[in-house]
Amino acid sequence: MSDTVTFQFEYDERIRCAFIGAGGHSYRNVYPAFQYAPVDLVAVCDVDVDRAATYSRMFGAPNHYADHHEMLAAERPEAVFIVTAYDDDTGRVQATGLAVDCLRAGAHVWMEKPAAASVTEIETLRRVSAETGRFVVVGLKKIFSPAFEKVESLIAKPEFGPVSSVYVRYPESLPPPEQRNDLHAMRGFLDHIYHPAAILTRLLGPVQRFGYEWEPQTGSSVATMRFGSGAIGTLHLAGGAAHTSPLERVEVVGRGANVVVDNGVRVTYYRPGAHREYGRSASFLVDDDVAPLVWEPEFSLGQLYNKNLFYLGYVQEVLHFCTSVRSGVAPTKGTLEDALAIMHLFEAYRQTPAGATVTLPSPRPITPEHAPGGS
Ligand SMILES: NC(=O)c1ccc[n+]([C@@H]2O[C@H](COP(=O)([O-])OP(=O)(O)OC[C@H]3O[C@@H](n4cnc5c(N)ncnc54)[C@H](O)[C@@H]3O)[C@@H](O)[C@H]2O)c1
């Protein structure tokens, strides 16, 4: 994303968009992101039609609906945003089937995570996206956040060397083994695993080898992983952490260099090249050109970067989708392949007993000529 933000009304052309879902998260974080994207919101749909009416008034859409089929037929949107929740009967993700309907109606889809509750469902979305030639972007906000994008650019520098290991901490509880077949019991885990798993798989690709230990009182777990590059990683799901604690810590280690992100906004880059003789160094300070670099926001100015819409990556994930729709070039982040890698990890947690080690299936490639944006 460019550092300078264009406001919605400054775009010469905007994308004809509809929205399914008028709930809590979308009110806080997705509709407001449209202020900074080329979105022309033409309709809002929610099964609770009063909420659909309220949101359409608040966010400037001329029409509202209680039924998405009716909306798709009447409005013929170029793109649809879907932010719904979970089916009370089955525990499945409501957005999965809605996304299929939108793709079949000829619309590109931006959908909030989780995109689905199984690998099979993600494969269905991939197939329908390929058949219809329409894009899907999944709202993996973490990998769009400025701090994480900085990590990606730092570890790509030759001086960093190949990534050797990575650590991600995130508070999450894994239910007991006998409940893991029940999607209702797994709802919290499914809802949150997308965040830390998006970071890991974006940095290192799909997990190849996986195992974990589990603590039954809090449901916390510590996993070890090996990736295709040979790099290794650990996911510390810190169930039992205090609600007042920052949620996340990410550390990526290269060769003689490492980068740490604390609390999603504080980035420290420990650059390579400093040397202090052991037992003889009187100062911990090193030369300026090899000293650690630290970035963190000031929280005083009325700058866009001080909005959670920006530092959590919401505007950026919406803009990435809009750029794909306008250019016809397939998205490269928040893709269904990213979601697939996450779902393989989710299923591994469901199916693998603590203490065991398993090899995860490699994601099947989709035929290039059938992929959206392919020739
Ligand atoms: N990325 C993030 O930071 C983040 C944060 C919170 C929630 N979320 C995700 O956002 C999603 C929504 O969470 P929420 O707390 O806003 O839920 P919510 O229950 O408040 O909102 C969901 C809305 O979808 C509507 N809906 C359901 N099925 C529908 C259908 N078939 N047609 C039209 N409308 C339908 C419901 O009536 C409801 O108004 C979840 O997937 C959650 O994981 C993401």
The ligand as a Gaussian input file, in Angstrom:
#p B3LYP/6-31G(d) Opt

LIG

0 1
 N      -10.675000      -9.853000      11.548000
 C      -11.097000      -9.443000      12.711000
 O      -10.451000      -8.642000      13.368000
 C      -12.410000      -9.925000      13.248000
 C      -12.891000      -9.430000      14.468000
 C      -14.143000      -9.849000      14.909000
 C      -14.880000     -10.742000      14.158000
 N      -14.363000     -11.212000      12.974000
 C      -15.131000     -12.142000      12.124000
 O      -16.245000     -11.441000      11.616000
 C      -17.340000     -12.311000      11.444000
 C      -18.584000     -11.690000      12.041000
 O      -18.452000     -11.521000      13.425000
 P      -19.497000     -10.606000      14.206000
 O      -19.083000     -10.623000      15.630000
 O      -19.653000      -9.287000      13.539000
 O      -20.848000     -11.444000      14.035000
 P      -22.349000     -10.923000      14.130000
 O      -23.158000     -12.095000      14.528000
 O      -22.422000      -9.675000      14.944000
 O      -22.724000     -10.503000      12.623000
 C      -23.066000     -11.412000      11.630000
 C      -24.252000     -10.868000      10.863000
 O      -24.450000     -11.686000       9.713000
 C      -25.845000     -11.797000       9.501000
 N      -26.123000     -12.971000       8.648000
 C      -25.908000     -14.268000       8.930000
 N      -26.286000     -15.052000       7.910000
 C      -26.751000     -14.221000       6.951000
 C      -27.294000     -14.430000       5.643000
 N      -27.429000     -15.642000       5.136000
 N      -27.656000     -13.352000       4.927000
 C      -27.526000     -12.120000       5.442000
 N      -27.047000     -11.852000       6.661000
 C      -26.650000     -12.896000       7.409000
 C      -26.416000     -11.909000      10.912000
 O      -27.800000     -11.632000      10.952000
 C      -25.566000     -10.883000      11.654000
 O      -26.157000      -9.591000      11.643000
 C      -16.893000     -13.648000      12.029000
 O      -16.506000     -14.466000      10.949000
 C      -15.700000     -13.320000      12.875000
 O      -14.734000     -14.360000      12.887000
 C      -13.155000     -10.818000      12.509000

